[in-house]
Structure formats: C-alpha cells, structure tokens
C-alpha cells in the first residue's frame, strides 16, 4: 500500500469498530437490560435512525439540536437529522402514533445514536442507548419507578454497587429568578455553581449567597442534602421542588432501602429539557455516567419521566462476561450431536471440508472445545490428547 492510499481501517474521530467477542457481549448485555424493562411492562418501540429535522428537534429534541447531524433528503428536498438521543423520538411516537393508548404509557427502546462531537471524558460520537419512558403520570412513585427499574436492569449485568445521584435541575433557575438575578451576573453565578466554587458563589450570590453556599456544600448522601433543603430559606416554588425530591427518596427507599442515593441540589449541567427530579448513575471509582434521566414534558404538556442507560459505559464498569464456548465440529461429526451442543449453550463452528488434523484446525479457528463421540471435549484435556 502506497503512502497516498487511505488506510481502509481508519475511521472518523469518535467512531470505532466493535469486534468479536465484544460485539456479541454488548448485544447480550442490551438484551439483558431490555428483558428487565419488558418484565416491568415497558413495551419496545423502534424509531428510525433518521427523520425530518422539524419533528426530530421539536419539544425536548431542541436540547440536542447542536449535536445533531443534518442532511438533505434527496426525495422530499427536506432537511433530515440523524438522532443524537432517542428520548425525543419516543416522545414523538407517544404523542402521535400512540396518542390514544392508555396512560400511563410505558415504552422501552435500544439503539445507536450519532453526535456531532464527543466530550473530553467520552470521546465516542456513536453511542448505544437502552432506555425506558414512563409517559402520562406526574407522581413521586413514577419518578421512583425509573430509578428502581434501572437498578434492577443494571443488576442483571452484574452491577449492584452503584450510586444514584438525584438532581433538581430547575432549582437554581427558580432561586435566581426569585432573587431577580439576571444578565452577566446570573451567567457568572451559574459558572461558579457549575465549577462548585464556593468562594465565587459567596462573592457573587448577593443576598442569595448563604442559601446557595449551604446547598452547594450539602451535596452528598441523600439525608444530609434533604436536611439542608428542609432548613434552607426557599421561595414557595423551590420548596415544592424540595418536597417532591424528599417524596421520591421515600418512595425509592420503601422498595429498595439499601440503594445508595446521593443528592446534588445545585447541579444543572446537561439537563436542559428536564423539568423535575432527575438522576445520574455512577459506578464506584468511575467518572463516566452509566445512565441518566428525569422528568420532562412530552409533546405540548404531557408529564413524563425516563431513564437512558449507556451500554458501552455499563460494560466497562460491569464484571467481565463469560464468552460463549466455541466447539469445533469435524466434517465427519453428527449434525444431531452438533445441534445438541447448541442447545447446551455452545457456539458450533462446523468444518466445511475435512481437515488434515482436527485439533490444530479447532485452535486456529479460536475454538475452546471439539466435538468427539457426541460430546464437547475441552481442547486442553488429556482425554483429547490421548484420543489423537
């Protein structure tokens, strides 16, 4: 290959091939998550990867407009977008195709999304998503359900030691509005809160500084943060938000008392379409999100809440999954015996022609076993060596 010939293995930044066995592992993990969702009554939908821009970016979709790839449809001459997030598409389905379906409506989805750019922590631009949406109910029990179902789904892939970080992304805007803080002063204070800079918050917060500092320093275990919210001087709208958060925590603990819950009262990054209690999921010792979600408005006014899990991050945090054993089937072997191995969970790799020596061929093809006398024999066993 000359220096001028592009390397066919080279992919655009943020995109990658998933090879064996990782691709199969990811697919199996996604189906484990989806099985849990289905067991709780969430019915699967499959929106298209691409659709018209005006519908894709309507409502909650506007929050991901800057991350959306766009192209012209040569057929209709209308602009289309590649989805950067699946939740807006599910909201569209709920308000159109399923507008007359009984509420609350429980929907689930799994698929790939493409984003214009990755982040410093997550450079991938193509990301997998698996999630649930609970549409048509505005209650603490509904908010708690997405956390509880998410926890059960993650446990199905071996993740039980998790932290569920509960957030109130509308709390800070409500406080700033009530205090009349706007313009450059509001932007500077928001940056200070974003950086968790208590000194800057104290310097820029004015009369609101003691409350914001107290809430900033209260981030951590749920009980401590709830106590800080209870004692803080809050306007009525903010007090209602704090009360709702406490009710959600109580609903979660009623069913899963050992789930680790933390609260960050002043966190609001990346949550532009969330309108109430939200959640971000982390694994111990890892900075990347395993999932996120929260309350939002579906369509024009319908209450909804949801949770999106990120299978790539989930698998990086989960215990390694045992690869399916591969059994080499010599050309002379019984097809019925090979079928029996598949029933036992083996992947069978059939010889397409007689091999000079079966064992070396089995090893060359990455097999762990070989079919002999109707049974799968490990390649390293003494029985196999003795048998030739």
N, C-alpha and C positions, 0 to 999 in steps of 0.2 A: 504494500500500500504506500503510495507516494505521500509526501508531506502535505500536498494540496487536497488530498482526498479526505472528506469528512469521516470521522470515526462513527460508524453506524450505531455504536453502543452509547454515544454521547447524547444525553437528554438535556432539555432546558433546565435551568436552575429551579430547584424546588420540586422536580419530578423524578421518579425513580421506578425501576422495575422491581417487582416483588417476586422472588424466585422460590423454587421448592427448597425446603418444605414450608417456608414462611407463608406463602400464599394460601396453602391449604389450612395452616394453623389459624390464619386470620379469618378465613371463611368459617371454620368451625367455631371460633370464638363469637363471631357475629351471630351465628345461628343459635348459640347458647343464650346470648342476650335476648334474641328475638323470641326464643321459646319461653323465657320468663315473662316477657311482655305479653305474649299471647295467653299465657296461663292466667294473667290478671285481666283479661278481657280486652286487650288492646289489639285491634284488627289492623292488619298490614295494608298499607297503600304503597303505590309505586309511581311517583310523579316522574315526568320526563326530565332528562338531564338539561334540556334546553327548552325555553319557551319565550313568548313575546315579552319584550322588556317592560312594557307598561303594566302587565299583570305580575311579572316576576318581582318588580321593585315597588309594588303597591303595598300600603299598610306597613307591616313590620319589615317587609323586604327593603324599604328605603334605608334601613340601618346598615345594609351590606352593599349599597349601591357602588361605593368606591372600590369594593373588592370584586366586582362582577365583570367578567369578560363579556364584551359585546361584539356582535357581528350582524351583517345584513342577511336576511333571508332572501335568497335569490328567487324564490317562488312568489312570495307576497310583497317583497320590497319593504318589509317592516323590520325594525331593529329587534334582535333577539338577544337574550342573555343566557350564559351558562351559570347554573346555580352555584352560589358561594355558600349557601346554607339551605337546608331542606325545610326548616320550620315555616317560612313564608309560603312555600308551595303547599304544605299540608293545610295551612290556614285557608288558602285559596280553594282547595278541594272541599274543605268543611263548609265554606260559605257559598259554594256553587253546586257542585255535584251532590253534596251530602247536606244541602241546606235544610231538607225536610226530615233528615234522620233524627231519631230520638236523642235527646240530650240527657245526661252528659254523654258526649261523643268521645270514645277512646280510640285513638289511631296510633299506629306504630309504623316505622319506616327504617330502611337501611339502604345506604348507597354512597356514592362518591360525590364530592364537591370539588370545585376548582376555584382558586382565589388568585387575584392579581399578584399578590405578594404574600410572602410568609413573614414571620416575626423573627426577632433575634433568638428567642427560645425555641420557636417552632418554624424552621425554615421551609418545611414542606408546603407546597401550594396545592397539591391534590391531597385531600384528606377524606378519610372514611368517617361516616356518621351512622349511628344507630340510636334511635330515639323514640320517645312517646309524647303525645299531645293529649291533654285532657281538656275538652272544649265544652263550654256551656255551664260551668259551675264556678262560683266565686265563694269559696269557703276555706277555712284553715285545714279541714280534712282533705280537700283536694290538693292543697299545697303540700301537705304531708305525704299524700299518696305517691307523688312523683319521686320524692326522696326515698321512701320505703321500697318502692318497686325498683328504683335504680340500685339501691343497696343490695337487694336480692339478686338482681341481674349480675352485678359485679361479683357477688359471692359465687355465682355459678361458674366463673372462670378462675376462682381461687383467690379473689381479693376480698378479704374480710377486715383487715386493719386499715380503715380509711378515715379521712376527715371530711366532714360535710360542712363547708363554710357557708353559713346563711348570711344573706345581704339584704339591705334595704336601699336599692339604688336611687329611689326617689326621695329619701330622707333629706339629704344635703340640699338638693334644689328647693325643697319645701322650706327648710330653715333659712336659706339665703333669700328666698322670695319674701318670707315673713319679716326678715330684718331689713329689707329694702336694699340689699347689696347687689349691684349690677355693674355692667361695663367692665373696664380694666380691673377694677378692684375685685370683682367677682371672679374673673379669669385668674388673677394672681392667687386668690384664696383657694380656688379649685386646684390649681397646680400644687400648692402647699399641702393640701389634703391628699392629693394623688401621690405625692412623694413621702407622705407620713412625716412631714417636717413639723413637729410640734412647736418649735420656736417661731417658725414663719407663720403658723396658724395663729399663735398668740399675738404676733406683731400685726397681722393683717385682719384679724377677725372682728375688731372693734368690740361692741357690746356682746357679740355672739361668740367671742373667743373662748370664754370659760366653758361654755357648753360644748363647743366643737373640740376643744382640747380634752375635756373629760371623756367624750365619746371616742376620740382618736386613741386615747390610752387604754380604753376599755376593751379593745379588740382582743379576742382570745376565747377561752371557754365560755359556753353559752350563758351559764348562770351569772358570771361576772358582768358580761355585756348587758344582759337583761336588767340586772340591778342598776347599772349605770343609766340605762334608758328610763327606768322607772323613776329614778331620783332627779334626772335632768329637767331643767325648765324648758318645756317644749310647747309650741303652739298646738292647738287642737288637732290640726291635720297631721302633724308629726306624732302626736300622742296616739292617734288612731293607728298609724303605721306601726308604732312600737307595740301596741296592744295586739295587733294582728300577728306580729312576729312571735310574741310570747305564746299565743294560742297555737301557732304552728309547731313550736317546740314542744308544747304539751301534747299535741296530737301525735307527733313522732315518737315521743318517749312512752306514750301509752302502749304502743305496739313494739317498739324496739328500744328499750331503756338503756341498752349498752352501746348504742350507736354514738360515735364521737361527733358532737356538734360544736362548732365554733361560730362566732358571730363577729363580723366587722361592720359596725354601724355606719361608717362613713365611706365605705368602698363603693365606687360607682363606675369604674372603668369598664368599657366594653359592653355595657348593658343598656344601650340607648333605647331599645324598644321594650324593656321590662318596666312594668308599672307597679310591681309589688314585691313580695318576698321572692328572692332568687337564691340560687345555690350554685356553688362551685365545688367540685370533688377533687381531692388530692390523696395521693398515697404517701406514707411516711418516707421522708428523705428525698422526695422528688418534687421538682418545681413545676412540672407541666401539669396542666389540667387533664383529668381523666374524663370529665364531663361538666356540663354547665346547663343552667336553665332557669326558669322562673315564670312569673305571672306576666301576661301581656294581653293586648286587645286583639281578638281575632276578627278580621273584617272591620266593620264600622264600629261595633260596640259590644260584641260578644265576649264575655270573660273567658280566659283560657290560661292554662299553665302547661309547661312541658319540660322535658329534660333531654339533652343530647349527649350521648356518650361517644368518645373518640376511640375506636378500636385499636388504632396504631399505638396510642399512648397507653391504653389499657393493657395491651400485650407486653409493652416494655416494662410495666410495673408488675404484671402477674407472674406467678411461678411458671417455669418452663413447662410447656405441654408435651406429653409423650407423643413422639411421632408414630404414625401408624406403621406397624411392622410390614415389611415387604417380603413376600415369598416368591422365589423363582420357581416357575413351573416348566420342567423339561418338556421337550416336544413329544416325548412318549408318555407323558403322565395323563392320568384320567381327568377329563373335564369335570366329572362329577366331584372328584376329590378337590379340584381347584375351587369349585363353587362352594363346597363345604368350608374351605378356608376363608372365603369371603364372608360367609355367614358368621364366622368366628372373629371377624374384625380385621383380617389381613387384607392388604392390597396384593393382588397376584400379578406377577409380571411373566407373561407367557412367552416362551421361546417361539420364534417364528420359523425356526429351522433347527435341526439337530446341531448341538454344539460339540466341539471336539472334547471338551471337558466341562461338565455342568457347574461344578463348584467355582472355578475361576470366572466363568461367564456370569454366575449369580453375583459374585463380588464386584465384577466390572459394572454391573447394572445397579449397584447400590442396594442389593437385597440383604436382608438380615437372616432369612431362612431359605430353605429349599424344600420342595415337596418330594418326599420319599416314602414309598409304601403307604400312601394315603395320609401322611402326617407332615406337619411343618417342622423341620429339623433345623435348629439354630446352626448357622454356618461354622461357628467355633466349637461345636460339640465333638466330643470324642467319638460318639456314635457315627457321626457323619464321616469323620476321618477314617474310621475303621471300615465303613461301608464303601469307601472308594471315592 
